[in-house]
Amino acid sequence: MPKRTRPNPADFTVAQLQAMLAAKTQIDELEDRRAALMKELDKVEKDLAKVMSEAVSSRKPARKKAAKKVATKKAAKRGAKKVAKKTAKKAGRKKAAKKAAKKSAKRTGTIESVIVDLLTKKGQPMAFKKILRAIQKRKLVKTKATDFSNVLRRTLSTSERIKRVGRGVYEV
């Protein structure tokens, strides 16, 4: 491949050199303008992120959600006690009532609360597959979902109590 030779400035006419100088000046001005606009755009993006984070953190529906979760937990406990009483009447023993209460309390909690309990008992971060296996093996959640892994993924990603430590690893 032949080497490209640099053009000799002596080969250009005065008009060509003046046109090149004008283009160079215009390029420099446009680059300066672009740098100033980029700086301004960065400032606008920072301000926008700040306003959005303040708006998200001060939302009132989050309080309603927390109150609803507490109410759901209380209702689940009441339901577990009712099931335990019915079982105790049939069997006629207090021990059977306690066992039934524990068993149904496990199954009536929310998926998020079951995961939180599982992670706190483990005491260390767990991988997604281990969480899924533990829930399915112990039958901790009663569900009609055809693919429970998708439900679990959605719960883990939207939960405020469960934190993602690494890729596919979660802790409380």
C-alpha positions, -999 to +999 in steps of 0.1 A: +000+000+000+015+033-010+020+059+017-003+090+017+017+121+011+009+152+030-003+181+009+023+208+005+009+242+017+028+258-012+004+240-036-027+258-022-039+291-035-044+321-011-082+317-015-081+280-005-059+288+025-083+315+036-113+292+032-095+265+053-087+291+080-123+302+081-135+266+084-110+260+112-123+290+131-159+280+127-151+244+139-134+258+170-164+280+178-188+251+174-167+228+196-166+254+223-204+258+220-209+221+222-188+218+253-208+246+270-241+229+261-229+195+274-219+211+307-254+227+309-271+194+300-251+176+328-264+202+353-300+198+341-297+160+344-284+163+380-312+187+389-338+164+373-324+133+392-325+152+425-361+163+420-372+128+409-356+112+439-372+137+463-406+131+447-403+093+449-391+094+486-419+116+497-448+096+481-477+090+504-489+057+488-459+040+503-474+046+538-507+031+526-488+001+513-471-005+546-504-002+565-520-026+541-492-051+546-496-049+584-534-054+580-528-084+557-504-100+582-529-096+610-557-111+589-534-140+581-527-146+617-564-145+626-571-170+598-544-193+611-559-192+646-594-200+632-580-230+613-562-241+645-593-239+666-613-260+641-586-287+640-584-287+678-622-292+681-620-322+657-590-338+673-598-326+708-562-318+717-543-285+723-511-298+707-529-304+674-542-268+676-507-254+680-493-275+651-521-265+628-516-228+637-479-229+629-484-248+597-512-225+583-494-194+595-464-204+573-486-208+543-509-177+547-481-151+550-471-130+520-444-143+497-422-114+508-426-122+545-418-159+538-386-149+519-376-125+547-381-152+573-361-177+552-332-152+548-332-142+585-331-178+596-303-185+572-283-155+585-264-150+553-272-140+516-288-167+495-289-173+457-322-171+439-322-209+430-316-218+467-345-195+478-367-211+452-358-246+461-363-240+498-398-225+493-408-253+470-393-281+491-409-269+524-441-258+507-439-224+523-461-207+498-494-218+485-498-206+449-518-212+417-490-197+395-479-220+366-443-207+369-436-197+405-400-186+397-414-156+378-435-146+408-405-150+431-383-129+408-408-101+407-412-102+444-374-100+450-370-071+426-398-050+439-394-057+476-382-028+499-371-052+527-350-075+506-317-062+491-298-075+461-262-081+471-249-095+439-261-111+407-289-134+418-279-131+455-302-115+481-302-107+518-324-089+543 
